[in-house]
Amino acid sequence: MNVQEAKEKLLARKAELEDIMAASINDEKPVELDQSRVGRLSRMDALQNQAMAQDTVRRRKNEITRIDAALKRLADGDYGYCVTCDEEISEKRLSLDPSTPVCIECASV
């Protein structure tokens, strides 16, 4: 994967994540606990859905952070090299996850 192709994939994934997060912003809102309108089980379901939505947002933000770090490595000329051992990351690994910062050996430690 060449640098331009990697950059395009990273930017496309980042834009996709930001669009998804913008579309699902209402899922994180506090759950209304009005007992006259919503039963106990419905509130429990709503709280569980809220917790899952908050965790999903957290994972998406982590992925965006990884993408930003990969874009910085691209700009610095360090892209494609493991941040731990400085060995080259395999082409196959980068094509599966262009934001990966480590080689397979360091990832398995």
Contact map, one row per residue, 1 for C-alpha under 8 A:
1110110000000000000000000000000000000000000000000000000000000000000000000000000000000000001001100000000000000
1111110000000000000000000000000000000000000000000000000000000000000000000000000000000000000000000000000000000
1111111000000000000000000000000000000000000000000000000000000000000000000100001000000000000000000000000000000
0111111100000000000000000000000000000000000000000000000000000000000000000000000000000000000000000000000000000
1111111110000000000000000000000000000000000000000000000000000000000000000000000000000000000000000000000000000
1111111111000000000000000000000000000000000000000000000000000000000000000000000000000000000000000100000000000
0011111111100000000000000000000000000000000000000000000000000000000000100100000000000000000000000000000000000
0001111111110000000000000000000000000000000000000000000000000000000000000000000000000000000000000000000000000
0000111111111000000000000000000000000000000000000000000000000000000000000000000000000000000000000100000000000
0000011111111100000000000000000000000000000000000000000000000000001001100000000000000000000000000110000000000
0000001111111110000000000000000000000000000000000000000000000000001000000000000000000000000000000000000000000
0000000111111111000000000000000000000000000000000000000000000000000000000000000000000000000000000000000000000
0000000011111111100000000000000000000000000000000000000000000000000000000000000000000000000000000000000000000
0000000001111111110000000000000000000000000000000000000000000001001000000000000000000000000000000000000000000
0000000000111111111000000000000000000000000000000000000000000000000000000000000000000000000000000000000000000
0000000000011111111100000000000000000000000000000000000000000000000000000000000000000000000000000000000000000
0000000000001111111110000000000000000000000000000000000000010001000000000000000000000000000000000000000000000
0000000000000111111111000000000000000000000000000000000000000000000000000000000000000000000000000000000000000
0000000000000011111111100000000000000000000000000000000000000000000000000000000000000000000000000000000000000
0000000000000001111111110000000000000000000000000000000000000000000000000000000000000000000000000000000000000
0000000000000000111111111000000000000000000000000000000010010000000000000000000000000000000000000000000000000
0000000000000000011111111000000000000000000000000000000000000000000000000000000000000000000000000000000000000
0000000000000000001111111100000000000000000000000000000000000000000000000000000000000000000000000000000000000
0000000000000000000111111111000000000000000000000000000000000000000000000000000000000000000000000000000000000
0000000000000000000011111111100000000000000000000000000000000000000000000000000000000000000000000000000000000
0000000000000000000000111111100000000000000000000000000000000000000000000000000000000000000000000000000000000
0000000000000000000000011111100000000000000000001100110000000000000000000000000000000000000000000000000000000
0000000000000000000000011111110000000000000000000110110000000000000000000000000000000000000000000000000000000
0000000000000000000000001111111000000000000000000100000000000000000000000000000000000000000000000000000000000
0000000000000000000000000001111100000000000000000100000000000000000000000000000000000000000000000000000000000
0000000000000000000000000000111110000000001001100100000000000000000000000000000000000000000000000000000000000
0000000000000000000000000000011111000000001000000000000000000000000000000000000000000000000000000000000000000
0000000000000000000000000000001111100100001000000000000000000000000000000000000000000000000000000000000000000
0000000000000000000000000000000111111100000000000000000000000000000000000000000000000000000000000000000000000
0000000000000000000000000000000011111111000000000000000000000000000000000000000000000000000000000000000000000
0000000000000000000000000000000001111110000000000000000000000000000000000000000000000000000000000000000000000
0000000000000000000000000000000001111110000000000000000000000000000000000000000000000000000000000000000000000
0000000000000000000000000000000011111111011000000000000000000000000000000000000000000000000000000000000000000
0000000000000000000000000000000000111111111000000000000000000000000000000000000000000000000000000000000000000
0000000000000000000000000000000000100111111100000000000000000000000000000000000000000000000000000000000000000
0000000000000000000000000000000000000011111110000000000000000000000000000000000000000000000000000000000000000
0000000000000000000000000000000000000111111111000000000000000000000000000000000000000000000000000000000000000
0000000000000000000000000000001110000111111111100000000000000000000000000000000000000000000000000000000000000
0000000000000000000000000000000000000001111111110000000000000000000000000000000000000000000000000000000000000
0000000000000000000000000000000000000000111111111000000000000000000000000000000000000000000000000000000000000
0000000000000000000000000000001000000000011111111100000000000000000000000000000000000000000000000000000000000
0000000000000000000000000000001000000000001111111110000000000000000000000000000000000000000000000000000000000
0000000000000000000000000000000000000000000111111111000000000000000000000000000000000000000000000000000000000
0000000000000000000000000010000000000000000011111111100000000000000000000000000000000000000000000000000000000
0000000000000000000000000011111000000000000001111111110000000000000000000000000000000000000000000000000000000
0000000000000000000000000001000000000000000000111111111000000000000000000000000000000000000000000000000000000
0000000000000000000000000000000000000000000000011111111100000000000000000000000000000000000000000000000000000
0000000000000000000000000011000000000000000000001111111110000000000000000000000000000000000000000000000000000
0000000000000000000000000011000000000000000000000111111111000000000000000000000000000000000000000000000000000
0000000000000000000000000000000000000000000000000011111111100000000000000000000000000000000000000000000000000
0000000000000000000000000000000000000000000000000001111111110000000000000000000000000000000000000000000000000
0000000000000000000010000000000000000000000000000000111111111000000000000000000000000000000000000000000000000
0000000000000000000000000000000000000000000000000000011111111100000000000000000000000000000000000000000000000
0000000000000000000000000000000000000000000000000000001111111110000000000000000000000000000000000000000000000
0000000000000000100010000000000000000000000000000000000111111111000000000000000000000000000000000000000000000
0000000000000000000000000000000000000000000000000000000011111111100000000000000000000000000000000000000000000
0000000000000000000000000000000000000000000000000000000001111111110000000000000000000000000000000000000000000
0000000000000000000000000000000000000000000000000000000000111111111000000000000000000000000000000000000000000
0000000000000100100000000000000000000000000000000000000000011111111100000000000000000000000000000000000000000
0000000000000000000000000000000000000000000000000000000000001111111110000000000000000000000000000000000000000
0000000000000000000000000000000000000000000000000000000000000111111111000000000000000000000000000011000000000
0000000001100100000000000000000000000000000000000000000000000011111111100000000000000000000000000010000000000
0000000000000000000000000000000000000000000000000000000000000001111111110000000000000000000000000000000000000
0000000000000000000000000000000000000000000000000000000000000000111111111000000000000000000000000010000000000
0000000001000000000000000000000000000000000000000000000000000000011111111100001000000000000000000111100000000
0000001001000000000000000000000000000000000000000000000000000000001111111110000000000000000000000000000000000
0000000000000000000000000000000000000000000000000000000000000000000111111111000000000000000000000000000000000
0000000000000000000000000000000000000000000000000000000000000000000011111111111000000000000000000000000000000
0010001000000000000000000000000000000000000000000000000000000000000001111111111000000000000000000000000000000
0000000000000000000000000000000000000000000000000000000000000000000000111111110000000000000000000000000000000
0000000000000000000000000000000000000000000000000000000000000000000000011111111000000000000000000000000000000
0000000000000000000000000000000000000000000000000000000000000000000000001111111000000000000000000000000000000
0000000000000000000000000000000000000000000000000000000000000000000000001111111110000000000000000000000000000
0010000000000000000000000000000000000000000000000000000000000000000001001101111110000000000000000000000000000
0000000000000000000000000000000000000000000000000000000000000000000000000000011111000001110001000000100000000
0000000000000000000000000000000000000000000000000000000000000000000000000000011111100111100000000000111000000
0000000000000000000000000000000000000000000000000000000000000000000000000000000111111111100000000000111000000
0000000000000000000000000000000000000000000000000000000000000000000000000000000011111100000000000000110000000
0000000000000000000000000000000000000000000000000000000000000000000000000000000001111100000000000000010001000
0000000000000000000000000000000000000000000000000000000000000000000000000000000001111110000000000000000001000
0000000000000000000000000000000000000000000000000000000000000000000000000000000011111111000000000000000000000
0000000000000000000000000000000000000000000000000000000000000000000000000000000011001111100000000000001000000
0000000000000000000000000000000000000000000000000000000000000000000000000000000111000111110000000000001000000
0000000000000000000000000000000000000000000000000000000000000000000000000000000111000011111011000000011100000
0000000000000000000000000000000000000000000000000000000000000000000000000000000100000001111111000000001000000
1000000000000000000000000000000000000000000000000000000000000000000000000000000000000000111111100000000000000
0000000000000000000000000000000000000000000000000000000000000000000000000000000000000000011111110000000000000
0000000000000000000000000000000000000000000000000000000000000000000000000000000000000000111111111101001100000
1000000000000000000000000000000000000000000000000000000000000000000000000000000100000000111111111111000000000
1000000000000000000000000000000000000000000000000000000000000000000000000000000000000000001111111100000000000
0000000000000000000000000000000000000000000000000000000000000000000000000000000000000000000111111100000000000
0000000000000000000000000000000000000000000000000000000000000000000000000000000000000000000011111111000000000
0000010011000000000000000000000000000000000000000000000000000000000001000000000000000000000011111111000000000
0000000001000000000000000000000000000000000000000000000000000000011011000000000000000000000001001111100000000
0000000000000000000000000000000000000000000000000000000000000000010001000000000000000000000011001111111000000
0000000000000000000000000000000000000000000000000000000000000000000001000000000111100000000000000011111000000
0000000000000000000000000000000000000000000000000000000000000000000000000000000011110000100000000001111101100
0000000000000000000000000000000000000000000000000000000000000000000000000000000011000011110010000001111111100
0000000000000000000000000000000000000000000000000000000000000000000000000000000000000000100010000000011111110
0000000000000000000000000000000000000000000000000000000000000000000000000000000000000000000000000000001111111
0000000000000000000000000000000000000000000000000000000000000000000000000000000000011000000000000000011111111
0000000000000000000000000000000000000000000000000000000000000000000000000000000000000000000000000000011111111
0000000000000000000000000000000000000000000000000000000000000000000000000000000000000000000000000000000111111
0000000000000000000000000000000000000000000000000000000000000000000000000000000000000000000000000000000011111
